[in-house]
Amino acid sequence: MKQTYFTAGPAELYPTIYQHLQTAMDEQIGSISHRSAKFRSLYQFCVEQLRELLNIPETHGVYFTGSASEVWERILLNCVEFESFHLINGSFSKKFCEYATALQKYTHKQEKPFGEGFDYGEVQVPEYAELIAVTHNETSSGVQMRTVDIHKLKRSNAKKLMAVDMVSSAPYPDLDFSLVDTAFFSVQKAFGMPAGLGVWIAGDKCLEKAELLKHGDQHIGAHHTLPTLHQNFKKYETPATPNVLFIYLLGKIAQDFNRIGIETIRKETDEKAKLLYKFIESHPQFSPFVKEDRHRSRTVVVANTQKPSSEVIAKAKESGLVVGSGYGQYKDGQIRIANFPATNAEQISQLIEVLGRV
């Protein structure tokens, strides 16, 4: 039985990826040099499609890494000399902060209990923090920070750099990149690809900071520093051999999304999320983990379960539907349901029907 994956990453593959993979094989994309005209062309194509999809201005470069987690380290090395500030409301926002500590930065943090989110008015940014690290969508807890709050936070701290983790929500959030200095995501979630590629969007202010630190004898890394990435990016090349196949696939899937239209994708995401939350709130076996609607993720829906989550997951799997367990200590009492573009409303309705019989 072919299964449908509602897991938060790796997730269901986007339906067109099979066709794009075949084309890539036919064109021998896996064998081309990253210094070739063909690679430069596909890198440029991918960037152009992402610029259209996410409304990324020319002030921001688009760089590729091995994962989104790698970007945490790149940002901290290249954009923070002494102090960073982290909003923590789950395991991944906490890990970003832990990376900063490991890199011997002075870390400030404001932390919420697991399952609670941040509003702009309650955030207290330390005076000397150089970077504000926020998570648009916390994959572990199903908490989302509204883009309006992210933008307000940057406007009131204009001289500080703003970094946004959009790993499990891109391309859903409508981020204003005239305000957001850097953001990042990985492809195995809402873009419906296998794992193995991180995407780092970084603006001029980040590059200026990296150059300043570099010339001030600050260690900004030995591998894939922002100045080196950018120097190559200007030619649509990379410092080292990248995942050429996945860059090709990302460009093609971004093009597919653009053909649908980002507003349509956002609207469909909202509609599917409403179906899921309505079911979770009304069924006696489930309850929403995130209590405040404004903080509930539209892309990773987390539900408390009355039965052990393993029983719920096993029952869904009998019908070929794969949902994720809760994260960490919540593994046995929660399920997580990814609501990405690769699954449509009909599949969400099928999942709801199956869960309703648990």
Secondary structure, DSSP 8 states (H G I E B T S, - for coil): ---EEE-SSS----TTHHHHHHHHHHTTGGGS-TTSHHHHHHHHHHHHHHHHHHT--TTEEEEEES-HHHHHHHHHHHH-SSEEEEEESSHHHHHHHHHHHHTT-EEEEEE--TT----GGG----TT-SEEEEESEETTTTEE--HHHHHHHHHTTTTSEEEEE-TTTTTSS---TTT--EEEEETTSTT---S--EEEEEEHHHHHHHHHHHHTT----SSS-HHHHHHHHTTT--SS---HHHHHHHHHHHHHHHHH-HHHHHHHHHHHHHHHHHHHHH-TTEEESS-SGGGB-SSEEEEEESS-HHHHHHHHHHTTEEEEE--GGGTTTEEEEE--TTS-HHHHHHHHHHHTT-
